[in-house]
Amino acid sequence: MQRGVLTLTKEELKSLLEVFDLAMYSKIHLSNKLKAGMDAQLDPVPLELSEDELEIMSDEFSVPTPNESEAMKQVRIKIMELMMKFRNPISEV
């Protein structure tokens, strides 16, 4: 399983938590990571996530709307970029 670091600002993390139902995933570690990130005294917040965790979050987001916040747009971009790194690793020669 691949892991990577998703770095979100506090504003982006707050936007993520407005659309991601933590209660629905309370039994998995992802929920704890997101809560801990919000409680952290860091800004931006580095979150070590697996590809599976990124997929779970991505699946929970509805289709982007025209009135979506800029912070949430950035969250989507960052998640997609990290997922692309997992799927298309640059080979080092």
C-alpha positions in Angstrom: 0.0 0.0 0.0 1.4 3.4 -1.0 1.5 6.3 1.4 2.1 10.0 0.9 1.8 13.3 2.7 -1.2 15.5 1.9 -0.4 19.0 3.2 -3.5 21.2 3.8 -3.9 24.6 5.3 -6.2 24.9 8.3 -8.7 26.6 6.0 -8.6 23.7 3.5 -8.8 21.1 6.3 -11.9 22.9 7.7 -13.5 22.9 4.2 -12.8 19.2 3.9 -14.4 18.5 7.2 -17.5 20.4 6.2 -18.1 17.8 3.4 -16.5 14.7 4.8 -18.7 12.8 7.3 -16.3 11.9 10.1 -19.0 10.1 12.0 -19.6 7.7 9.1 -15.9 6.7 9.2 -15.4 6.9 13.0 -14.1 3.3 13.1 -11.2 3.8 10.7 -8.0 5.6 11.4 -8.6 8.2 8.7 -11.2 9.9 11.0 -8.6 10.2 13.8 -6.0 11.6 11.4 -8.3 14.3 10.2 -9.4 15.3 13.7 -5.8 15.3 14.9 -4.9 17.5 12.0 -7.6 20.0 13.0 -6.4 20.0 16.6 -2.7 20.4 15.6 -1.0 23.7 16.2 0.5 23.5 12.7 -0.6 25.5 9.6 -0.2 23.9 7.1 -1.0 20.5 8.4 0.9 17.4 7.0 -1.3 14.3 6.9 0.2 10.9 6.1 -2.4 9.1 4.1 -2.7 5.9 2.2 -4.0 5.6 -1.3 -7.1 3.9 0.1 -7.7 6.8 2.5 -7.5 9.3 -0.3 -10.0 7.2 -2.3 -12.4 7.1 0.6 -12.3 10.9 0.9 -12.5 11.4 -2.8 -15.6 9.1 -3.0 -17.3 11.1 -0.3 -17.1 14.5 -2.2 -20.1 15.4 -4.3 -19.6 16.8 -7.8 -18.0 20.2 -7.6 -20.5 23.1 -7.7 -20.0 26.6 -9.0 -20.3 28.0 -5.5 -17.7 25.6 -4.0 -15.1 27.5 -1.9 -11.7 28.1 -3.2 -10.3 26.1 -0.2 -12.3 23.0 -1.2 -11.2 23.3 -4.8 -7.6 23.3 -3.5 -8.3 20.2 -1.4 -9.6 18.4 -4.5 -6.6 19.4 -6.5 -4.1 18.3 -3.8 -5.9 14.9 -3.4 -5.9 14.3 -7.1 -2.2 15.3 -7.5 -1.2 12.9 -4.7 -3.3 10.1 -6.2 -1.7 10.7 -9.6 1.8 10.4 -8.0 0.8 7.0 -6.6 -0.5 5.8 -10.0 2.1 7.4 -12.2 5.4 7.3 -10.3 8.3 8.9 -12.1 11.0 6.3 -12.5 14.4 7.4 -11.5 17.2 6.2 -13.7 
